């Protein structure tokens, strides 16, 4: 079973204070870029893998999705998502993506935000997602960028002039990464960009787009601290189709 860090009380207490958890999609600077990669949700059956508080599940329904299934390992997340959702066409379930099984051709769109880097067996998962999508279906997901998460000590290094550098180390050594983020020993799995895309292709997906997210000048103007995201990519966003 995957590490369920989101049900750790200390972790959860810090996590829920993040802007993207307080403001939802408005607090996620990468959301406008993701939206451009999503197919029209109208009439679609959507599965949200790592649905969190259900922000995106509710957005899909607002855009006309026929139904949304939100899956998350965290009981805290699912309880909050259910409490914030009054829509019979949205269902939330507790599920471990490392062991997930979905019915063949049961969805038109699979979506995931910042979740797949917690999954140990990515190859198995993307085969399962491919199986569950109808022909012509789409997978759109974001993950922590491999450059961002490769370092064994992922923190900015400042030189004497105050210039920031991100310590890229061990990039080619894939596997477990443990970091201290709201709690000690948060477990993630580092894979290179090549390995990530190769897994999708091997599962039968056609890669449609790959974006290394960076904030726009307008976003930096509104939130100056985003300027440091120009120094290294924090997120990788991928769109693929069946």
C-alpha positions as YAML, in Angstrom:
chain: A
units: angstrom
residues:
- id: 1
  name: UNK
  ca: [0.00, 0.00, 0.00]
- id: 2
  name: UNK
  ca: [1.23, 3.51, -0.82]
- id: 3
  name: UNK
  ca: [2.27, 5.87, 1.96]
- id: 4
  name: UNK
  ca: [-0.84, 7.70, 3.18]
- id: 5
  name: UNK
  ca: [0.87, 10.88, 4.32]
- id: 6
  name: UNK
  ca: [-2.23, 13.02, 3.81]
- id: 7
  name: UNK
  ca: [-3.92, 11.38, 6.79]
- id: 8
  name: UNK
  ca: [-0.98, 12.23, 9.02]
- id: 9
  name: UNK
  ca: [-2.33, 14.97, 11.36]
- id: 10
  name: UNK
  ca: [0.80, 17.15, 11.24]
- id: 11
  name: UNK
  ca: [1.08, 16.90, 7.47]
- id: 12
  name: UNK
  ca: [-2.61, 17.59, 6.88]
- id: 13
  name: UNK
  ca: [-2.63, 20.60, 9.21]
- id: 14
  name: UNK
  ca: [0.09, 22.24, 7.11]
- id: 15
  name: UNK
  ca: [-1.18, 21.06, 3.74]
- id: 16
  name: UNK
  ca: [-4.67, 22.54, 4.07]
- id: 17
  name: UNK
  ca: [-3.14, 26.00, 4.46]
- id: 18
  name: UNK
  ca: [-1.60, 25.98, 0.97]
- id: 19
  name: UNK
  ca: [-3.22, 28.54, -1.38]
- id: 20
  name: UNK
  ca: [-4.38, 25.81, -3.76]
- id: 21
  name: UNK
  ca: [-6.27, 24.15, -0.90]
- id: 22
  name: UNK
  ca: [-7.77, 27.40, 0.39]
- id: 23
  name: UNK
  ca: [-8.62, 28.93, -3.00]
- id: 24
  name: UNK
  ca: [-9.04, 25.78, -5.08]
- id: 25
  name: UNK
  ca: [-8.23, 26.05, -8.77]
- id: 26
  name: UNK
  ca: [-7.80, 29.83, -8.47]
- id: 27
  name: UNK
  ca: [-4.86, 29.13, -6.16]
- id: 28
  name: UNK
  ca: [-3.13, 26.78, -8.64]
- id: 29
  name: UNK
  ca: [-1.02, 28.87, -11.05]
- id: 30
  name: UNK
  ca: [-0.64, 25.94, -13.45]
- id: 31
  name: UNK
  ca: [-4.39, 25.50, -13.88]
- id: 32
  name: UNK
  ca: [-4.75, 27.84, -16.92]
- id: 33
  name: UNK
  ca: [-2.06, 25.81, -18.72]
- id: 34
  name: UNK
  ca: [-3.77, 22.54, -17.81]
- id: 35
  name: UNK
  ca: [-7.14, 23.80, -19.04]
- id: 36
  name: UNK
  ca: [-5.75, 24.32, -22.54]
- id: 37
  name: UNK
  ca: [-4.86, 20.60, -22.69]
- id: 38
  name: UNK
  ca: [-8.17, 19.22, -21.43]
- id: 39
  name: UNK
  ca: [-10.77, 18.03, -23.93]
- id: 40
  name: UNK
  ca: [-14.26, 19.51, -23.77]
- id: 41
  name: UNK
  ca: [-15.76, 17.74, -20.72]
- id: 42
  name: UNK
  ca: [-19.36, 18.05, -21.94]
- id: 43
  name: UNK
  ca: [-21.05, 14.64, -21.85]
- id: 44
  name: UNK
  ca: [-17.83, 12.88, -20.79]
- id: 45
  name: UNK
  ca: [-17.29, 10.32, -18.04]
- id: 46
  name: UNK
  ca: [-14.30, 11.47, -16.00]
- id: 47
  name: UNK
  ca: [-12.07, 9.77, -13.46]
- id: 48
  name: UNK
  ca: [-10.01, 12.07, -11.23]
- id: 49
  name: UNK
  ca: [-7.01, 10.16, -9.86]
- id: 50
  name: UNK
  ca: [-5.92, 11.77, -6.62]
- id: 51
  name: UNK
  ca: [-8.97, 14.01, -6.40]
- id: 52
  name: UNK
  ca: [-8.08, 15.71, -3.12]
- id: 53
  name: UNK
  ca: [-10.84, 18.04, -1.94]
- id: 54
  name: UNK
  ca: [-12.75, 17.60, -5.21]
- id: 55
  name: UNK
  ca: [-12.05, 21.01, -6.75]
- id: 56
  name: UNK
  ca: [-11.47, 19.61, -10.23]
- id: 57
  name: UNK
  ca: [-14.24, 17.02, -9.98]
- id: 58
  name: UNK
  ca: [-16.71, 19.82, -9.37]
- id: 59
  name: UNK
  ca: [-15.21, 21.89, -12.20]
- id: 60
  name: UNK
  ca: [-15.69, 19.02, -14.67]
- id: 61
  name: UNK
  ca: [-19.36, 18.81, -13.74]
- id: 62
  name: UNK
  ca: [-19.76, 22.58, -14.07]
- id: 63
  name: UNK
  ca: [-18.40, 22.20, -17.61]
- id: 64
  name: UNK
  ca: [-21.01, 19.56, -18.43]
- id: 65
  name: UNK
  ca: [-19.31, 16.24, -17.67]
- id: 66
  name: UNK
  ca: [-21.82, 13.40, -17.49]
- id: 67
  name: UNK
  ca: [-20.24, 11.90, -14.37]
- id: 68
  name: UNK
  ca: [-17.07, 12.14, -12.30]
- id: 69
  name: UNK
  ca: [-15.42, 9.49, -10.14]
- id: 70
  name: UNK
  ca: [-12.91, 10.97, -7.69]
- id: 71
  name: UNK
  ca: [-10.35, 8.61, -6.19]
- id: 72
  name: UNK
  ca: [-7.94, 9.33, -3.36]
- id: 73
  name: UNK
  ca: [-6.00, 7.28, -0.83]
- id: 74
  name: UNK
  ca: [-6.64, 9.80, 1.94]
- id: 75
  name: UNK
  ca: [-9.72, 9.46, 4.11]
- id: 76
  name: UNK
  ca: [-9.27, 13.13, 5.08]
- id: 77
  name: UNK
  ca: [-9.42, 14.15, 1.43]
- id: 78
  name: UNK
  ca: [-12.45, 12.03, 0.59]
- id: 79
  name: UNK
  ca: [-14.38, 13.18, 3.66]
- id: 80
  name: UNK
  ca: [-13.76, 16.83, 2.79]
- id: 81
  name: UNK
  ca: [-14.61, 16.26, -0.90]
- id: 82
  name: UNK
  ca: [-17.91, 14.63, 0.03]
- id: 83
  name: UNK
  ca: [-18.75, 17.39, 2.49]
- id: 84
  name: UNK
  ca: [-18.11, 20.09, -0.14]
- id: 85
  name: UNK
  ca: [-19.99, 18.37, -2.97]
- id: 86
  name: UNK
  ca: [-23.76, 18.29, -3.47]
- id: 87
  name: UNK
  ca: [-23.99, 16.52, -6.82]
- id: 88
  name: UNK
  ca: [-25.25, 12.98, -7.34]
- id: 89
  name: UNK
  ca: [-23.21, 12.68, -10.54]
- id: 90
  name: UNK
  ca: [-19.95, 12.97, -8.58]
- id: 91
  name: UNK
  ca: [-18.82, 9.93, -6.61]
- id: 92
  name: UNK
  ca: [-15.78, 9.80, -4.32]
- id: 93
  name: UNK
  ca: [-13.99, 6.62, -3.27]
- id: 94
  name: UNK
  ca: [-10.91, 5.79, -1.21]
- id: 95
  name: UNK
  ca: [-8.47, 4.00, -3.52]
- id: 96
  name: UNK
  ca: [-4.77, 3.15, -3.73]
- id: 97
  name: UNK
  ca: [-3.45, 3.96, -7.21]
- id: 98
  name: UNK
  ca: [-0.73, 1.32, -6.79]
- id: 99
  name: UNK
  ca: [-3.38, -1.41, -6.75]
- id: 100
  name: UNK
  ca: [-6.22, 0.32, -8.61]
- id: 101
  name: UNK
  ca: [-8.37, -1.70, -11.01]
- id: 102
  name: UNK
  ca: [-10.88, 0.05, -13.29]
- id: 103
  name: UNK
  ca: [-13.47, -1.42, -15.63]
- id: 104
  name: UNK
  ca: [-12.46, -1.47, -19.31]
- id: 105
  name: UNK
  ca: [-13.67, 1.43, -21.48]
- id: 106
  name: UNK
  ca: [-15.53, 2.96, -18.54]
- id: 107
  name: UNK
  ca: [-14.27, 6.56, -18.91]
- id: 108
  name: UNK
  ca: [-13.63, 9.17, -21.58]
- id: 109
  name: UNK
  ca: [-11.21, 11.36, -19.62]
- id: 110
  name: UNK
  ca: [-8.65, 10.51, -16.94]
- id: 111
  name: UNK
  ca: [-7.19, 13.42, -15.00]
- id: 112
  name: UNK
  ca: [-4.62, 13.67, -12.23]
- id: 113
  name: UNK
  ca: [-3.00, 16.61, -10.46]
- id: 114
  name: UNK
  ca: [0.31, 16.22, -8.62]
- id: 115
  name: UNK
  ca: [-0.33, 12.62, -7.62]
- id: 116
  name: UNK
  ca: [1.54, 10.19, -9.89]
- id: 117
  name: UNK
  ca: [4.90, 10.93, -8.26]
- id: 118
  name: UNK
  ca: [3.54, 9.13, -5.19]
- id: 119
  name: UNK
  ca: [2.90, 5.98, -7.24]
- id: 120
  name: UNK
  ca: [5.58, 3.30, -7.10]
- id: 121
  name: UNK
  ca: [4.49, 1.24, -10.12]
- id: 122
  name: UNK
  ca: [3.77, 3.89, -12.74]
- id: 123
  name: UNK
  ca: [3.94, 1.37, -15.60]
- id: 124
  name: UNK
  ca: [1.13, -0.71, -14.10]
- id: 125
  name: UNK
  ca: [-0.99, 2.36, -13.43]
- id: 126
  name: UNK
  ca: [-0.78, 3.81, -16.95]
- id: 127
  name: UNK
  ca: [-1.69, 0.43, -18.44]
- id: 128
  name: UNK
  ca: [-4.74, 0.40, -16.16]
- id: 129
  name: UNK
  ca: [-5.67, 3.93, -17.19]
- id: 130
  name: UNK
  ca: [-5.28, 3.08, -20.87]
- id: 131
  name: UNK
  ca: [-7.54, 0.07, -20.40]
- id: 132
  name: UNK
  ca: [-10.24, 2.11, -18.68]
- id: 133
  name: UNK
  ca: [-10.46, 4.74, -21.42]
- id: 134
  name: UNK
  ca: [-12.73, 4.56, -24.43]
- id: 135
  name: UNK
  ca: [-11.06, 4.78, -27.86]
- id: 136
  name: UNK
  ca: [-10.35, 8.46, -28.39]
- id: 137
  name: UNK
  ca: [-10.15, 9.03, -24.64]
- id: 138
  name: UNK
  ca: [-7.69, 11.42, -23.02]
- id: 139
  name: UNK
  ca: [-5.28, 11.39, -20.10]
- id: 140
  name: UNK
  ca: [-4.08, 14.73, -18.75]
- id: 141
  name: UNK
  ca: [-1.89, 14.90, -15.67]
- id: 142
  name: UNK
  ca: [0.60, 17.01, -13.78]
- id: 143
  name: UNK
  ca: [3.45, 15.75, -11.63]
- id: 144
  name: UNK
  ca: [6.36, 17.29, -9.82]
- id: 145
  name: UNK
  ca: [8.97, 17.91, -12.49]
- id: 146
  name: UNK
  ca: [11.79, 15.34, -12.34]
- id: 147
  name: UNK
  ca: [14.31, 18.18, -12.08]
- id: 148
  name: UNK
  ca: [12.44, 19.52, -9.07]
- id: 149
  name: UNK
  ca: [12.25, 16.23, -7.21]
- id: 150
  name: UNK
  ca: [15.52, 14.54, -8.21]
- id: 151
  name: UNK
  ca: [17.63, 16.28, -5.58]
- id: 152
  name: UNK
  ca: [18.25, 14.48, -2.32]
- id: 153
  name: UNK
  ca: [18.06, 17.88, -0.56]
- id: 154
  name: UNK
  ca: [15.47, 19.85, -2.57]
- id: 155
  name: UNK
  ca: [16.02, 23.39, -1.33]
- id: 156
  name: UNK
  ca: [17.29, 26.57, -2.97]
- id: 157
  name: UNK
  ca: [20.99, 27.36, -2.66]
- id: 158
  name: UNK
  ca: [21.86, 31.05, -2.57]
- id: 159
  name: UNK
  ca: [25.28, 32.41, -3.53]
- id: 160
  name: UNK
  ca: [27.00, 35.50, -2.12]
- id: 161
  name: UNK
  ca: [25.04, 37.74, -4.48]
- id: 162
  name: UNK
  ca: [21.74, 36.19, -3.39]
- id: 163
  name: UNK
  ca: [21.21, 34.37, -6.67]
- id: 164
  name: UNK
  ca: [19.24, 31.16, -6.28]
- id: 165
  name: UNK
  ca: [20.20, 27.80, -7.74]
- id: 166
  name: UNK
  ca: [18.24, 24.56, -7.56]
- id: 167
  name: UNK
  ca: [20.44, 21.55, -6.70]
- id: 168
  name: UNK
  ca: [19.88, 18.97, -9.43]
- id: 169
  name: UNK
  ca: [21.58, 15.81, -8.19]
- id: 170
  name: UNK
  ca: [21.18, 12.12, -8.87]
- id: 171
  name: UNK
  ca: [18.86, 12.80, -11.79]
- id: 172
  name: UNK
  ca: [19.60, 9.49, -13.52]
- id: 173
  name: UNK
  ca: [19.16, 7.49, -10.30]
- id: 174
  name: UNK
  ca: [15.47, 6.74, -10.32]
- id: 175
  name: UNK
  ca: [13.44, 5.48, -7.39]
- id: 176
  name: UNK
  ca: [12.53, 6.56, -3.89]
- id: 177
  name: UNK
  ca: [12.96, 10.11, -2.66]
- id: 178
  name: UNK
  ca: [12.17, 11.05, 0.93]
- id: 179
  name: UNK
  ca: [11.77, 14.67, 1.87]
- id: 180
  name: UNK
  ca: [10.60, 16.65, 4.87]
- id: 181
  name: UNK
  ca: [7.53, 18.63, 3.83]
- id: 182
  name: UNK
  ca: [5.02, 19.32, 6.63]
- id: 183
  name: UNK
  ca: [6.11, 15.93, 8.01]
- id: 184
  name: UNK
  ca: [9.30, 13.86, 8.11]
- id: 185
  name: UNK
  ca: [10.01, 11.28, 5.41]
- id: 186
  name: UNK
  ca: [7.40, 12.05, 2.77]
- id: 187
  name: UNK
  ca: [7.85, 9.31, 0.16]
- id: 188
  name: UNK
  ca: [7.86, 10.06, -3.58]
- id: 189
  name: UNK
  ca: [9.22, 8.25, -6.63]
- id: 190
  name: UNK
  ca: [11.57, 9.99, -9.03]
- id: 191
  name: UNK
  ca: [11.44, 9.09, -12.72]
- id: 192
  name: UNK
  ca: [13.14, 10.96, -15.55]
- id: 193
  name: UNK
  ca: [11.08, 12.66, -18.23]
- id: 194
  name: UNK
  ca: [12.18, 9.97, -20.67]
- id: 195
  name: UNK
  ca: [11.04, 7.16, -18.39]
- id: 196
  name: UNK
  ca: [7.68, 8.86, -17.82]
- id: 197
  name: UNK
  ca: [6.97, 9.30, -21.51]
- id: 198
  name: UNK
  ca: [8.30, 5.85, -22.41]
- id: 199
  name: UNK
  ca: [5.85, 4.27, -19.95]
- id: 200
  name: UNK
  ca: [2.94, 6.10, -21.57]
- id: 201
  name: UNK
  ca: [3.99, 5.05, -25.06]
- id: 202
  name: UNK
  ca: [4.48, 1.42, -23.97]
- id: 203
  name: UNK
  ca: [0.94, 1.41, -22.55]
- id: 204
  name: UNK
  ca: [-0.42, 2.48, -25.94]
- id: 205
  name: UNK
  ca: [-0.87, 6.21, -25.41]
- id: 206
  name: UNK
  ca: [-0.17, 8.83, -28.06]
- id: 207
  name: UNK
  ca: [1.60, 11.83, -26.55]
- id: 208
  name: UNK
  ca: [-0.27, 15.02, -27.45]
- id: 209
  name: UNK
  ca: [1.58, 17.66, -25.44]
- id: 210
  name: UNK
  ca: [4.31, 18.03, -22.85]
- id: 211
  name: UNK
  ca: [4.65, 21.28, -20.91]
- id: 212
  name: UNK
  ca: [7.24, 22.26, -18.33]
- id: 213
  name: UNK
  ca: [5.16, 24.77, -16.43]
- id: 214
  name: UNK
  ca: [6.44, 28.29, -15.89]
- id: 215
  name: UNK
  ca: [4.34, 31.24, -14.69]
- id: 216
  name: UNK
  ca: [3.39, 34.02, -17.08]
- id: 217
  name: UNK
  ca: [4.53, 37.62, -16.66]
- id: 218
  name: UNK
  ca: [0.98, 38.51, -15.65]
- id: 219
  name: UNK
  ca: [0.97, 35.85, -12.94]
- id: 220
  name: UNK
  ca: [4.31, 37.05, -11.61]
- id: 221
  name: UNK
  ca: [2.97, 40.60, -11.58]
- id: 222
  name: UNK
  ca: [0.07, 39.47, -9.43]
- id: 223
  name: UNK
  ca: [2.18, 37.18, -7.23]
- id: 224
  name: UNK
  ca: [5.88, 38.23, -7.35]
- id: 225
  name: UNK
  ca: [7.10, 35.16, -5.43]
- id: 226
  name: UNK
  ca: [6.27, 33.08, -8.49]
- id: 227
  name: UNK
  ca: [9.31, 34.60, -10.22]
- id: 228
  name: UNK
  ca: [11.55, 31.92, -8.69]
- id: 229
  name: UNK
  ca: [9.66, 29.32, -10.74]
- id: 230
  name: UNK
  ca: [11.47, 30.69, -13.81]
- id: 231
  name: UNK
  ca: [14.75, 29.34, -12.40]
- id: 232
  name: UNK
  ca: [13.73, 25.69, -12.67]
- id: 233
  name: UNK
  ca: [10.57, 23.83, -13.71]
- id: 234
  name: UNK
  ca: [8.51, 22.67, -10.75]
- id: 235
  name: UNK
  ca: [5.81, 20.82, -12.68]
- id: 236
  name: UNK
  ca: [5.55, 18.63, -15.75]
- id: 237
  name: UNK
  ca: [2.17, 18.55, -17.51]
- id: 238
  name: UNK
  ca: [1.37, 15.83, -20.04]
- id: 239
  name: UNK
  ca: [-1.57, 15.23, -22.37]
- id: 240
  name: UNK
  ca: [-2.00, 11.86, -24.07]
- id: 241
  name: UNK
  ca: [-4.75, 10.09, -25.97]
- id: 242
  name: UNK
  ca: [-5.86, 6.53, -26.66]
...
